[in-house]
Amino acid sequence: MTTSGELVGADPAEVLRRVFGYDAFRGEQRAIIEQVTGGGDALVLMPTGGGKSLCYQIPAIARRGVGVVISPLIALMHDQVDALTTLGVRAGYLNSTQDFGERRVVEAEFLAGELDLLYLAPEALGSPNTMSLLARGDIGLFAIDEAHCVAQWGHDFRPDYLNLSVLHERWPDVPRIALTATATTATRDEIATRLELRDAPRFVASFDRPNIQYRIVPKVDPKAQLLDLLRGEHAGDAGIVYCLSRASVERTAEMLVANGIDALPYHAGLDAATRSTNQRRFLREDGLVMVATIAFGMGIDKPDVRFVAHLDLPKSVEGYYQETGRAGRDGQPSTAWLAYGLQDVVQQRKLIDTSDADRSRRRVLAAHLDAMLALCETVQCRRVQLLDYFGERIAPCGNCDTCLTPPESWDGTIAAQKLLSTVLRLDRERGQRFGAGQCVDILLGRKTEKVVQHHHDELSVFGVGADLTEPEWRTVIRQLLAQGLLAVEGDYGTLALTDASADVLSRRREVMLRKDPPRPSRRSRSAGPRTTAPEALAGPDAELFERLRAWRAATAKELSVPAYVIFHDATLRQIAALRPTTLAELGTVSGVGESKLAKFGESVLTTIA
């Protein structure tokens, strides 16, 4: 078996085949790798699961010197290094989790040129000791992973990333590659400026993830809706559920466990040991559901996450895309599901209006939210709108809720006028402002205690909205907020008119609204688990696939690594279908490189036999 140290100067395609076990590059991988291997800089934008890591790992192996990877993911460095070591790649990391002895061993390996890749956190570059160590070594390239963290207006800003321009200043002749899974044109420009990569070629892959089905549903009873999704479509699957608050994370995780679903919480309020344990279990065990705030997820390499569910509205399209992109890294059918309602819009608008940010920052936040609301309210293809945000044009996908069940739109001008008139009369005639609930009660003609107390039953608009139900009125309010025809003000989320409201009230503007689809009855929902994977296997092949999964689980436990570090499901499916009887035949399977063939080949053949 060839060691990675013997591949310096090798053709990138040879490294791909012998180390990683793949016969062909995907998309622009070859062009990126040749650019960096040849000593050039690069700015790479590639979706999660698109193969970004290979774009710096292969040049690090093929070039003389050590590839230094700047990564914010301290909690995941151990698994990343384990995965490379299993492939026969010489890798190590330096971070705050190591003791003095462990650091000394890695530092010695680095100085001796016995590593292909060294992982560092960006904070480490602020240490004189780390900078001195790097100055004494032979560096082949710098890779800046999760490069969107450098952008002030990005969704995962890390101040330490602002200091990474020091790499170019101290090592002007060492090539640098910056990589991210999502960035608008403005964010790309900011990355290039802050990292001094203005002259570097930009490689922008397609952001389309066709295996992910995007679905956004009206929020009725979100926890019950989530249970329906998990039981009906993703029974036994690994997935991530995102919540806005720590308290919501805890409550949702407890609810899932109480309903027989293995779930773990993750948020910044948990102690570091609990977070680390829960993350480690999620990566290494099958079928776990992680309920988390957005503090969880960046850099998660688990390939078989079958769903990502949001119980609260994300703050931006970039954040939403990044989070949903953690599903289906293996290319298998997966679900991105979001429950979205009026209170989400009210809450997000209020958070922006009451934040301590300056006016320009609030404008940026509002623009991000507007784009997210437009995605939620569209009657067009979700994927078309999502990719358009990143400057990519595609035809309707046929694999999102609006394509599969096209929503109806209706002329909501009169309904909008009734609602806006209610807000106007409360303000002008009574000098009062109220939230959505009071406005709906007035429109429906309900003589509640609060309505009678404030004499709102005497308003001319009292009872004029009986043609719509309460949920329908809440949908109207939600969409008027989304379209900027209504505003939320103050700590109590009261409704107020905007400059654009006048055009509706004076009949100069028509208001088209999306009709929320009826909630499917429980009887009509699927009661069993999904049948999408393994979709190409049946009978004895499917049985062999399960045996191989059991062997992989036992091997992973023995080696204390995540199961996907051994082999991905896609590789096991190919093995089950091919049923190789020799090591040479097994070596032809995609994902079986020389190191894995030597380490696991005989065990796989025994399992097959």
C-alpha positions in Angstrom: 0.0 0.0 0.0 1.4 3.4 -1.0 1.6 6.0 1.8 0.4 9.5 1.2 3.9 10.8 1.7 5.0 9.0 -1.5 2.4 10.8 -3.6 4.2 14.2 -3.6 4.2 15.4 -7.2 1.6 12.8 -8.3 -1.2 13.7 -10.7 -4.3 14.8 -8.7 -6.4 12.1 -10.5 -4.0 9.4 -9.2 -4.4 10.8 -5.6 -8.2 10.8 -6.0 -8.2 7.2 -7.1 -5.6 5.7 -4.8 -6.3 7.6 -1.6 -10.0 8.4 -1.8 -11.2 5.5 -4.1 -13.0 7.7 -6.7 -12.5 7.4 -10.5 -13.6 10.9 -11.5 -13.8 14.5 -10.3 -17.1 16.3 -9.9 -17.9 19.6 -11.4 -15.0 22.1 -11.1 -13.0 20.0 -8.6 -10.2 19.2 -11.1 -9.8 22.9 -12.1 -9.7 24.0 -8.5 -7.2 21.3 -7.5 -4.9 22.0 -10.4 -5.0 25.8 -9.7 -3.9 25.3 -6.1 -1.5 22.4 -6.8 0.2 24.7 -9.3 0.7 27.3 -6.6 -2.3 29.6 -7.3 -4.9 31.1 -4.9 -8.6 30.2 -5.2 -12.0 31.3 -3.8 -14.3 28.3 -3.9 -18.1 28.4 -3.4 -19.5 24.9 -3.4 -22.7 23.5 -1.7 -22.5 21.2 1.4 -21.8 17.7 0.1 -20.3 19.0 -3.1 -16.8 17.8 -2.3 -15.1 21.0 -1.0 -12.7 19.1 1.3 -11.0 17.3 -1.6 -10.2 20.7 -3.2 -7.6 21.3 -0.5 -6.8 17.8 0.7 -5.6 16.5 -2.7 -3.3 19.5 -3.3 -2.0 19.1 0.3 -1.0 15.5 -0.5 0.4 16.3 -4.0 2.4 19.4 -3.0 5.6 19.5 -1.1 5.1 20.7 2.5 2.2 20.6 4.9 -1.3 21.8 4.1 -2.4 24.1 7.0 -6.2 24.1 7.3 -7.9 27.0 9.2 -11.2 25.7 10.6 -13.6 27.1 13.2 -14.7 23.6 14.1 -12.6 22.6 17.1 -15.2 20.1 18.3 -15.0 18.2 14.9 -11.2 18.3 14.3 -10.7 14.9 15.9 -13.3 13.2 13.6 -11.9 15.0 10.6 -8.4 13.8 11.4 -9.7 10.3 12.1 -11.4 10.2 8.7 -8.2 11.2 6.9 -6.0 8.8 9.0 -8.4 5.9 8.0 -7.7 6.9 4.4 -3.9 6.6 5.0 -3.4 10.4 5.0 -1.0 11.8 7.6 -3.1 14.4 9.5 -3.1 16.1 12.8 -4.5 19.1 14.7 -3.6 21.6 17.3 -6.3 23.1 19.6 -7.2 23.8 23.1 -8.6 20.3 23.8 -5.1 18.7 23.8 -2.7 18.4 26.7 1.0 19.4 26.5 2.2 16.0 25.4 -0.2 15.6 22.6 0.6 19.1 21.2 4.3 18.3 21.4 3.9 15.2 19.3 1.9 17.0 16.6 4.3 19.9 16.5 7.3 17.5 16.1 5.5 15.8 13.2 4.8 19.1 11.6 8.4 20.3 11.8 9.7 16.9 10.5 7.4 17.1 7.5 5.6 14.0 8.6 2.1 15.5 8.1 0.1 16.1 4.9 -2.5 18.3 6.8 -2.5 20.2 10.0 -5.8 21.7 11.3 -5.8 24.9 13.3 -8.5 27.1 14.8 -8.4 30.8 13.6 -7.8 31.8 17.3 -4.5 29.9 17.2 -3.0 32.4 14.8 -3.2 35.1 17.5 -0.7 33.0 19.5 3.1 33.9 19.0 3.9 30.3 19.7 1.7 29.1 16.8 3.1 31.7 14.5 6.7 30.7 15.5 5.9 27.1 14.8 4.5 27.8 11.4 7.5 29.9 10.5 9.8 27.0 11.3 7.9 24.5 9.1 7.5 23.8 5.4 4.0 24.9 4.4 2.5 23.7 1.2 -0.8 25.6 1.2 -3.2 27.4 3.5 -6.9 26.3 3.3 -9.4 28.7 5.0 -12.6 26.6 5.5 -16.0 28.1 6.3 -14.7 31.3 4.8 -18.1 33.1 5.1 -17.2 33.5 8.8 -15.0 36.5 7.7 -18.1 38.4 6.4 -19.5 41.0 8.7 -23.0 40.6 7.2 -22.7 36.8 7.0 -24.6 34.4 9.2 -21.7 32.9 11.1 -19.4 35.9 11.6 -16.2 35.1 13.6 -14.0 38.1 14.6 -10.8 35.9 14.5 -11.3 35.4 10.8 -10.6 39.1 10.2 -7.0 38.5 11.2 -6.4 35.8 8.5 -4.9 38.3 6.1 -1.7 37.8 8.1 -1.2 34.5 6.2 -0.7 36.4 2.9 1.5 39.0 4.6 3.8 36.5 6.3 3.8 33.8 3.6 3.2 35.7 0.3 4.4 32.7 -1.8 2.2 30.0 -0.2 -1.1 29.4 -2.1 -4.3 30.0 -0.3 -7.7 28.5 -0.9 -10.8 29.9 0.8 -13.9 27.7 0.8 -17.6 28.2 1.8 -20.9 26.4 1.1 -23.0 29.5 0.7 -22.4 33.2 -0.1 -24.2 35.9 -2.0 -22.2 38.1 -4.4 -21.8 40.8 -1.7 -20.4 38.2 0.8 -18.1 36.8 -1.8 -16.7 40.3 -2.5 -16.2 40.8 1.3 -14.4 37.5 1.6 -12.1 38.3 -1.3 -11.3 41.8 0.2 -10.8 40.8 3.8 -8.6 37.8 2.9 -6.7 39.7 0.1 -7.9 37.3 -2.5 -9.2 40.0 -4.9 -7.1 38.6 -7.8 -7.8 34.9 -7.1 -10.1 33.1 -9.6 -13.5 32.4 -8.2 -14.9 28.9 -8.7 -18.7 28.9 -8.2 -20.4 25.5 -8.3 -24.1 25.0 -8.7 -25.9 25.5 -5.4 -28.6 23.1 -6.4 -29.2 20.1 -4.2 -31.8 18.2 -6.3 -32.1 15.3 -3.8 -33.4 17.7 -1.1 -37.2 18.3 -1.1 -38.0 21.8 0.2 -41.3 22.1 2.0 -42.7 25.1 4.0 -46.0 24.5 5.8 -48.4 26.8 7.7 -47.6 26.5 11.4 -50.7 25.1 13.2 -49.5 22.8 16.0 -45.8 22.7 15.2 -44.8 19.9 17.5 -47.6 17.7 16.4 -46.7 18.5 12.8 -43.1 17.6 13.5 -44.2 14.3 15.0 -46.3 13.5 11.9 -43.2 14.2 9.7 -40.9 12.0 11.7 -43.3 9.1 12.2 -44.8 9.2 8.7 -41.8 9.8 6.6 -38.6 9.5 8.6 -39.1 6.8 11.1 -35.7 5.7 12.4 -33.8 8.3 10.4 -31.1 10.7 11.6 -32.1 14.3 11.4 -31.7 17.8 12.8 -34.5 20.0 14.3 -33.7 23.7 14.6 -35.4 25.9 17.2 -34.9 29.6 17.9 -34.5 29.4 21.7 -32.7 27.2 24.2 -36.0 26.6 26.0 -37.7 25.5 22.9 -34.8 23.1 22.2 -35.2 21.5 25.6 -39.0 21.2 25.3 -39.0 19.8 21.8 -36.3 17.2 22.6 -38.3 16.1 25.7 -41.4 15.8 23.6 -39.7 13.6 21.0 -38.2 11.3 23.7 -41.6 11.0 25.4 -43.0 9.9 22.0 -40.4 7.2 21.5 -38.0 9.1 19.3 -34.3 9.1 20.2 -33.5 12.8 20.5 -30.8 14.9 22.0 -30.6 18.7 22.8 -27.8 21.0 21.7 -27.5 24.7 22.6 -25.0 27.2 24.0 -26.6 27.0 27.5 -25.4 23.4 28.0 -22.0 22.8 29.5 -19.2 22.0 27.0 -19.0 18.3 28.1 -22.7 17.7 27.4 -22.6 19.5 24.0 -19.5 17.4 23.1 -21.1 14.1 24.2 -24.4 14.8 22.3 -22.6 15.9 19.2 -20.4 12.8 19.3 -23.4 10.5 19.7 -25.2 12.1 16.8 -22.2 11.6 14.6 -21.5 8.0 15.6 -24.9 6.5 16.2 -27.6 5.7 13.7 -31.1 7.2 13.8 -30.6 10.0 16.3 -32.4 13.3 16.1 -30.5 16.4 17.2 -32.7 19.2 18.4 -30.6 22.4 18.4 -30.2 26.1 18.0 -28.1 27.3 15.1 -25.1 26.9 17.4 -25.0 23.3 16.0 -24.2 22.1 12.5 -21.4 24.0 10.8 -19.0 21.4 9.4 -21.1 18.4 10.3 -19.9 15.7 7.9 -22.5 13.1 8.7 -23.7 12.0 5.2 -27.0 10.2 6.1 -28.9 13.1 7.7 -32.3 12.4 6.1 -34.1 15.6 7.2 -33.6 19.1 8.6 -36.7 20.6 10.2 -37.2 24.2 11.3 -39.8 24.9 14.0 -39.0 28.7 13.8 -38.3 31.0 10.9 -34.6 31.4 9.9 -33.3 34.9 9.9 -31.9 34.8 6.3 -31.9 32.7 3.2 -28.2 32.1 3.6 -28.7 30.7 7.0 -31.6 28.6 5.8 -29.7 27.2 2.9 -26.6 26.4 5.0 -28.8 24.6 7.6 -30.9 22.6 5.2 -27.7 21.7 3.3 -26.8 19.4 6.2 -29.4 16.9 4.9 -28.6 14.4 2.2 -24.9 14.9 1.8 -24.8 11.3 0.4 -27.1 12.3 -2.5 -30.0 10.2 -1.3 -33.6 11.7 -1.0 -33.9 14.0 2.0 -36.3 16.6 3.3 -36.0 20.3 4.3 -39.1 21.1 6.2 -40.1 24.4 7.8 -43.2 25.3 9.8 -43.9 29.0 9.5 -46.6 31.2 10.9 -47.7 34.8 11.8 -45.9 34.8 15.1 -42.6 34.1 13.4 -43.0 37.2 11.3 -44.0 39.3 14.3 -41.2 38.0 16.4 -38.4 38.5 13.8 -39.6 42.0 12.9 -39.7 42.9 16.6 -36.2 41.5 17.1 -34.8 43.7 14.4 -36.7 46.9 15.4 -35.7 46.6 19.1 -32.1 45.5 18.5 -29.1 47.6 19.5 -27.7 47.6 15.9 -27.2 50.8 14.0 -29.6 51.9 11.2 -27.5 50.4 8.4 -27.2 47.0 10.2 -31.0 46.9 10.9 -31.5 47.6 7.2 -29.4 44.6 6.3 -31.2 42.4 8.8 -34.5 43.6 7.4 -33.4 42.8 3.8 -32.3 39.3 4.9 -35.7 38.7 6.6 -37.6 40.1 3.6 -35.9 37.6 1.3 -36.7 34.8 3.7 -40.3 35.8 3.8 -40.5 36.0 0.1 -39.3 32.4 -0.1 -42.0 31.3 2.4 -44.8 33.1 0.6 -43.9 32.4 -3.0 -46.4 30.6 -5.3 -43.5 29.7 -7.6 -41.0 26.9 -7.4 -39.1 27.2 -4.0 -35.8 26.0 -5.5 -36.0 28.6 -8.3 -36.4 31.4 -5.7 -33.8 29.9 -3.4 -31.1 29.6 -6.1 -32.0 33.0 -7.6 -31.0 34.5 -4.3 -27.5 33.2 -5.0 -27.5 34.4 -8.6 -28.2 31.0 -10.2 -31.0 30.5 -12.7 -32.8 27.1 -13.1 -36.1 25.7 -14.4 -38.8 24.7 -11.9 -37.5 21.6 -10.0 -40.5 19.3 -9.7 -39.3 18.4 -6.2 -40.6 21.0 -3.8 -44.0 21.6 -2.3 -45.0 24.3 -4.7 -44.1 22.2 -7.7 -45.7 19.0 -6.4 -48.9 20.7 -5.1 -49.1 24.2 -6.8 -50.7 26.6 -4.3 -53.6 28.8 -5.3 -53.5 32.6 -5.1 -56.5 34.9 -4.6 -57.3 38.5 -4.8 -57.0 39.6 -1.2 -57.3 43.4 -1.8 -60.7 43.8 0.0 -59.5 41.6 2.9 -56.4 43.7 3.1 -58.4 46.9 3.1 -60.6 45.7 5.9 -57.6 44.7 8.0 -55.7 48.0 7.3 -58.9 50.0 8.0 -59.1 48.3 11.4 -55.6 49.2 12.3 -56.2 52.8 11.0 -59.4 53.3 13.0 -57.8 52.0 16.2 -55.0 54.5 15.8 -56.9 57.6 14.6 -60.2 57.3 16.3 -59.0 55.8 19.6 -55.3 56.6 19.7 -54.7 52.9 20.3 -52.6 50.1 18.8 -53.2 46.4 19.3 -51.7 43.2 18.2 -53.1 40.7 15.6 -55.5 38.9 18.1 -57.5 42.0 18.9 -57.8 43.1 15.2 -59.1 39.6 14.3 -61.6 39.7 17.1 -62.9 43.0 15.9 -63.2 41.9 12.2 -65.0 38.7 13.3 -67.4 40.6 15.5 -66.5 38.9 18.7 -67.6 40.7 21.9 -64.7 39.6 24.0 -64.0 41.2 27.4 -61.2 43.2 25.8 -63.3 44.3 22.8 -66.1 45.5 25.1 -63.8 47.2 27.6 -62.3 49.4 24.9 -65.6 49.9 23.0 -64.2 48.4 19.9 -67.6 46.9 19.1 -68.6 50.4 18.3 -66.1 50.7 15.4 -67.5 50.7 11.9 -65.3 47.8 11.0 -66.7 45.6 13.8 -67.8 42.3 12.3 -67.0 43.2 8.6 -64.6 40.2 8.3 -67.1 37.4 9.0 -66.4 36.0 5.5 -63.0 34.7 6.6 -62.1 32.4 9.5 -59.6 33.3 12.2 -56.8 31.2 10.7 -57.5 32.9 7.3 -57.3 36.3 8.9 -54.0 35.4 10.5 -52.7 34.3 7.1 -53.8 37.7 5.7 -51.9 39.5 8.4 -48.8 37.3 8.0 -48.7 38.0 4.2 -49.3 41.7 4.6 -46.4 41.8 7.1 -44.3 39.9 4.6 -45.2 42.3 1.8 -44.4 45.4 3.8 -48.0 46.5 3.8 -48.2 46.2 7.6 -45.6 46.7 10.4 -44.9 45.5 13.9 -44.0 48.0 16.5 -43.0 48.1 20.2 -42.3 45.4 22.8 -45.8 44.1 22.5 -45.8 43.5 18.8 -48.7 45.9 17.9 -49.7 46.4 14.3 -49.1 49.7 12.5 -49.5 51.0 8.9 -46.6 51.5 6.6 -46.1 54.1 3.8 -47.3 51.4 1.3 -50.6 50.9 3.2 -52.1 54.0 1.7 -52.0 52.6 -1.9 -54.1 49.6 -0.8 -56.6 51.7 1.2 -57.0 54.1 -1.7 -57.4 51.2 -4.2 -54.3 52.1 -6.1 -52.7 48.7 -5.4 -54.0 45.2 -5.8 -53.0 42.6 -3.2 -52.6 39.0 -4.3 -52.3 36.5 -1.5 -51.2 32.9 -1.3 -53.9 30.5 -0.1 -52.5 28.1 2.5 -53.2 24.5 1.6 -55.6 22.6 3.9 -53.8 20.5 6.5 -54.0 16.9 5.4 -56.1 14.6 7.7 -54.3 12.1 9.8 -55.9 9.3 7.9 -54.4 10.5 4.6 -50.8 10.6 5.9 -48.4 7.8 5.4 -48.2 5.6 8.5 -45.0 3.7 7.7 -41.4 4.7 7.2 -40.0 6.0 4.0 -38.9 3.5 1.4 -36.4 5.7 -0.5 -33.2 4.0 0.8 -31.8 1.7 -0.2 -34.0 2.3 -3.3 -32.0 0.2 -5.8 -31.7 -2.9 -3.6 -34.2 -5.7 -3.0 -34.3 -9.2 -1.6 -30.9 -10.8 -0.9 -29.0 -7.6 -1.9 -31.0 -5.6 0.7 -30.3 -8.2 3.3 -26.5 -8.1 2.5 -26.6 -4.3 2.7 -28.0 -4.5 6.3 -25.3 -7.1 7.2 -22.7 -4.8 5.9 -24.2 -1.9 7.9 -24.0 -4.1 11.0 -20.4 -5.0 10.3 -19.6 -1.3 9.8 -21.3 -0.3 13.1 -19.3 -2.9 15.0 -16.0 -1.9 13.3 -16.7 1.8 13.9 -17.4 1.2 17.6 -14.2 -0.9 17.9 -12.1 1.9 16.3 -14.1 4.7 18.1 -14.9 6.5 14.9 -18.2 7.5 13.2 -19.6 4.8 11.0 -19.3 6.9 7.8 -15.5 7.1 8.3 -15.4 3.4 7.5 -17.6 3.5 4.4 -20.6 5.6 3.3 -24.0 4.0 2.7 -23.5 4.6 -1.1 -20.3 2.5 -1.0 -22.0 -0.3 1.0 -24.9 -0.3 -1.6 -22.5 -0.8 -4.4 -20.7 -3.6 -2.6 -24.1 -5.3 -1.9 -25.1 -5.1 -5.5 -21.7 -6.2 -6.9 -20.9 -8.9 -4.3 -17.2 -8.9 -5.0 -15.3 -12.1 -4.2 -11.7 -10.8 -4.4 -9.8 -7.7 -3.1 -9.3 -6.7 -6.7 -13.0 -6.6 -7.4 -13.7 -4.8 -4.1 -11.1 -2.2 -5.1 -13.2 -1.2 -8.1 -16.0 0.1 -5.9 -16.3 3.9 -5.6 -15.1 5.0 -2.2 -12.7 2.1 -1.6 -9.2 3.5 -1.8 -5.9 1.6 -1.2 -5.8 2.2 2.6 -9.4 1.2 3.3 -9.0 -1.9 1.0 -5.9 -3.0 3.1 -7.6 -2.2 6.4 -11.1 -3.5 5.8 -11.1 -5.6 2.6 -10.8 -9.1 4.1 -13.5 -8.3 6.7 -15.9 -7.1 4.0 -15.3 -10.2 1.9 -15.9 -12.4 4.9 -19.2 -10.6 5.6 -20.3 -11.1 2.0 -19.3 -14.8 2.1 
